[in-house]
Amino acid sequence: MEYRTLGRSGCAVSALALGTMTFGTEADEDTSHAQLDVFFEAGGTLIDTADVYSDGASEEIVGRWLAKQPAGIRGQVVLATKGRFAMGDGPNDLGLSRRHLRDALDASLGRLGVESVDLYQTHAFDPQTPLDETLGFLDDAVRAGKISYVGLSNYTGWQVQKVVDLAEFRGLARPVTLQPQYNLLVREIEWEIVPACESTELGLLPWSPLGGGWLTGKYTQESRPTGATRLGEDPERGMEAYDRRSTKERTWDVIEAVQSVASSRGVSMAQVALAWVVDRPMVSSVILGARTVEQLQDNLGAAGLHLSEEETAQLDAASDPGAADYPYGGPGIEQRSRALS
């Protein structure tokens, strides 16, 4: 396992993180604990969860695993959670207000059985709450020792820049990471969000690096998925819905390219897709999300795997999202460039 700093902080984390959204739903407690064991045996340190995952059950499962670990293991864990989404039916049971985040953080600490977390992330932007209110609460939580670092999740480029600028202007705790969706099928964040993170020195914690299973090769163009897979159980599931992606020729071009590199390397398609994300600019750690221990073990096979320039170029070409000429395509890039000669 390789280690990197958590964004611009001095905290070291494993280049592969364990996401726990499946805990309590797709993975029962025994399976979840087995995944945590395998992850730490492989040298993993960063655990990512959220209050809304399985309506709090994910945090509770992680908390019970932490409680039975010796002090040495617990001391190596870098624990991350999130707050923002609804955990009740009341009008103040969601959002990034001081009131809701106070209750959400305390509830997360209780479920996790800890006095503090290493990274507390706002799970999405909240247009109803002033940024200085949210940042003021997070700064207070840092000063109180309840969180070590502040992170963002699912923010756009302008939102990232505005949050960081305001934090610096007010002298408040500054975010160190952003958690976005990022994989070979979803590269549009490279147009604005990645540059914003480069400008502000935020580390990326990509989620869904396998595109909801698409990049593992489990789905085919000939037939809609069936059986015990996420899309087999629900073909219209969220952003990775089968009919939504299967109609795009680019999807199958990317899968073919991943299969080609995997075959030549003698590794799984999942490992190739993960290796591509791990080496993208600004990436601190890539979040793995598995239903089974076997899936996690295969994903962990990507630890230390780095693609050649030729392999990366092959994947880049197949997955190019095709930016329009302006502002993200050639003419736009040319306008934003300046030669010194």
N, C-alpha and C positions, 0 to 999 in steps of 0.2 A: 504494500500500500504506500502511495506517495502522500505527502502532506503539504499543505499550502496555508497561507494566512487567510483569515476570514476577512476578505476585503482589505481595507486599509488599516485594520486592527493588527495587534501583535499576537492574536490568538491563533494557534495552529489547529487545523482541521484536516481530516482525511479527504482526499480528492474525490472519494465516493461517499455519499451520505445515505443513511437509511430513512426513507420516508415511511410514515406509518398510517397513511390514509386508509389502508386496507384493514388495519387492526380493528377488530370488533365487528366487522361486516364480512369481508371476503376472507379474512384470516381469523380463526378463533384464538383464544388466549394462549393455548399451548403452542400453536403454530407461530403466533406472534413472538412469544418468548424464545422459541427455537430460532427464529430469524435473528433476533437480537444477539443470541449466543454466537451464531455463525458469523454475523457481521463483526463482532468484536474479536473473535478468534482470527479473523482475516486482517485485523489491524484497523478496522473502522472506528471512528470516534464520534462523528456528528449524527445525532438523532434529530429528525425534524417531525414535529407533530403540530396539532392545532386544536383549539377547544371544540371547533365544529366537527372534527373528524369523529364519525360514529356518535355524535351528540355527547362528546366527553369521554366515551368509552376508550378511545385510543390513548388519551392521556392517562387514564386510570390503569390501563394495561402496562404502559411504559413505567408508570409509577410503581406498580407491584414488582416489575422486573428489577428496577433500580433498588428497591427495598431489600431484595434478597442477594444483592451483589456485595462482595467484600469491598472494603474502603478503597483498595487499589484500583478496582475496576471503575467504581463510581467517580474516582478522581480523574479518570481519563475521559469521561463522557463530556462532550460538548452538547448541551441540551438546548434545543430551539423549539419555540412554540409561537402561536399566532392568536390574535384576537381581532374581531371586527364584525363577524357575521352573527346572525340571530341565535341566541341561546335561550330564548323565551318568547312569549307572545306580547310583551309590553312594548310601548314605543321607545323605551330607553334600554331595551335588551339587545341592541345592536348599534353599530356605528363606532366612530372614533372619538366620541365625546370623553371628557375627563371622567364623567360619572360611569359610563359603560366600561371604559378600559380599566378603571379602578376595580370594578366588580369582576371583570373578565380575567384580569391578571391574578387577583386573589384566588378566584375559583380554579384557574389553571395550576397555580402553585399547590393548592390543596389536593387536586386530583393527582398531580405528579409526586406529591409527598416531599417537596423540596422547599427550601426557603428562598431560593433564587433560581433564575434560568440564565443561561449564557447569552442567548439571542432571543429578543422579543420582537416579533414582526407584526406590523399592521397588515392585515390580510388583503386589503384592497383600499383604494381611495374612497373617501367619504365626502361628497360635495356639500353635505349639510353642516359639517363641523369645521370651524376655522382652523387652519393649519397650526397657528400658534397655540391653540388650546390642546391639540393632540401632542405637539412637540413639548409643550410645557409639562404635561403629565408624564411623558416618557423620560424627560430630563429629571423630574422629581423621583421617578422609579429607579433611575440609575443612581442618583444620589442617596436614595434610601437603601441601596444594596439589593433590590429585588431583581434587577436585570443588569447584565454587564454591558450588552451592546444592543443597539436599536437596528432593526432591519425593516425593509419594505417588501411587499409582495404584490405582483400584478399591477404595477404602476406604469403609466405611459412615460415617454421621454420628458415631456414638459413638466409632468408632475414630479419626477425624480429631481430635476434641476431646481424646481421651485422649493421643494422640501429642503434640499441640502442648502440652498442659498439662504433660506429663512433661518434654519438652524444655526448656520455660521454667523449671520447678522445678529441674531439674538444671543449668541453664546450658549446655545443649548446642545444637548447630546446629539451628535451628528450620526445619521444612519451609516452603516458600514457595508450593507449588502442589499441586493434586490433579488427577489425570487420570481422569475418569469417562466412561462412555458417556452421551451427551446429544444428543437430537435431538427433533424434533416427535412422534415415535412413542414416545420413551422420556423422559418428563418426571418420573417419580416421584422423581428425586433432588431435586426442588424441595421435597419434604416435610421432609426432615431434612438431607440432605447439603449442599445449597446454603446453608441457614441456618448449618450448622456452619462452612462456609468463610467466610461473612460474619462470623461471630463471631470467627474466628481469622485473618482477612485472607489466606486462601489463594486464589490465583488459580486459575481453572478452565482446564484444557486439554482440552476435550471431544474424545473420539474417536468415530468412526462418526457424524459429524454428518448424513450422508445416509441413515442407517438401513440400511447395507449395500446401498445402491442403490435401496431402495424409494422414496425421496423424489425420485428423478430421473424417475419416471414410466415406467420401463422394464417394470414388471410390471403385468399386468391381472387383473381379477377373473374374466374369462371363461376363461382358460386358464393352466395351469401353465407356468412359464418353460422355455425350451429354448435351445440355442445357446451362444455364447461370452459368457455372463455368469456371475457367481458362482453364482446360483441355477439358471441354465440347466445348468451343469455339475454342480451338487449342490443339488437343491431342498430337501434337509433340512439344509443347512449351518447349524450353530450357532444363535445367538439370532435370526437373521433368516430362519429356515426358512420356506418358502412356506406350507406348511399351517398353521404356527403363527400367522402373521400374517394370512393371507388370510381366515380365518374370522371375524375381528373387523371389524364394521361401521365402527368408529372408524378403522381403517387406511385404508379407502377414503374416508371423510369427510376425513381429513387430506390425502390425495393430491389429492382434488378441490379443496380449498381452496388448496393450493400451486399447482396448475395454474391456478386462477382468478387468483391474484395474479401469477403469471408471465406469463400472457397479457396482463393489463392493463398490465404494466410492459414487455413486449417483451423479457424475459430468460428464461433457462432455469429450469426447476424447481429444479435443483441450486443455482443462485445464490440463489434465494429462500430455500430451506431453510438455506443457509449464512448468509445475512444475518440470519435470525431468531436463529440460535445466537450469532453474533458479538455481538449487542447484548443478550444475556441478562446479568443481574447477575453480577459476579465473573469474567467470562470474560477471560482474558489473551490466549489464542490458540486458534484452532480447527484441529484436526489434519485435514488432507486426506489421503486415501488413494486413489491412482489406480492403475489397471492400465496405462493408456496415457498418452502425452503429450497426446493430444487431450482426454481426460477431465480431466487436470490443467489444461490451458489454459481449459477451460470453467469449472472450479471457481474459478480465479483471477479470472474475470470478476466474482466476488462482492466483490473488493477495493473498498472505498469505497461499496458498495451498502448503503443503510439504508432500512428499510421505514417507511412512515408509521404513525401511531398506529392508523389504521383498518385497515390491512393487518395489522399485528401483532395487533390485537384479533380479526380474522377467523381468523387462524391459531391464536391462543390458544384461541378458542372451539371450533374443530374438533378440536384436539389435547388438550383438557382430559382428563386421565386419570381424572377422576371419583373424587376422594377420598371415602372414607366419611365420615359425619358426625363421627365421633370416631376418632382425635384430629386428623386433618388437614382435615376438612371444616368447614362453617360453625360448628357448636356448639363444636368444639375450638378454632378460631381465636378465637371470641368469648371463650372462657374465658381465653385467653392475652393478651387485650387489656384495656386500661384507659383510659378517657377521663379527662382531667384537669379537665373542666368539671363 
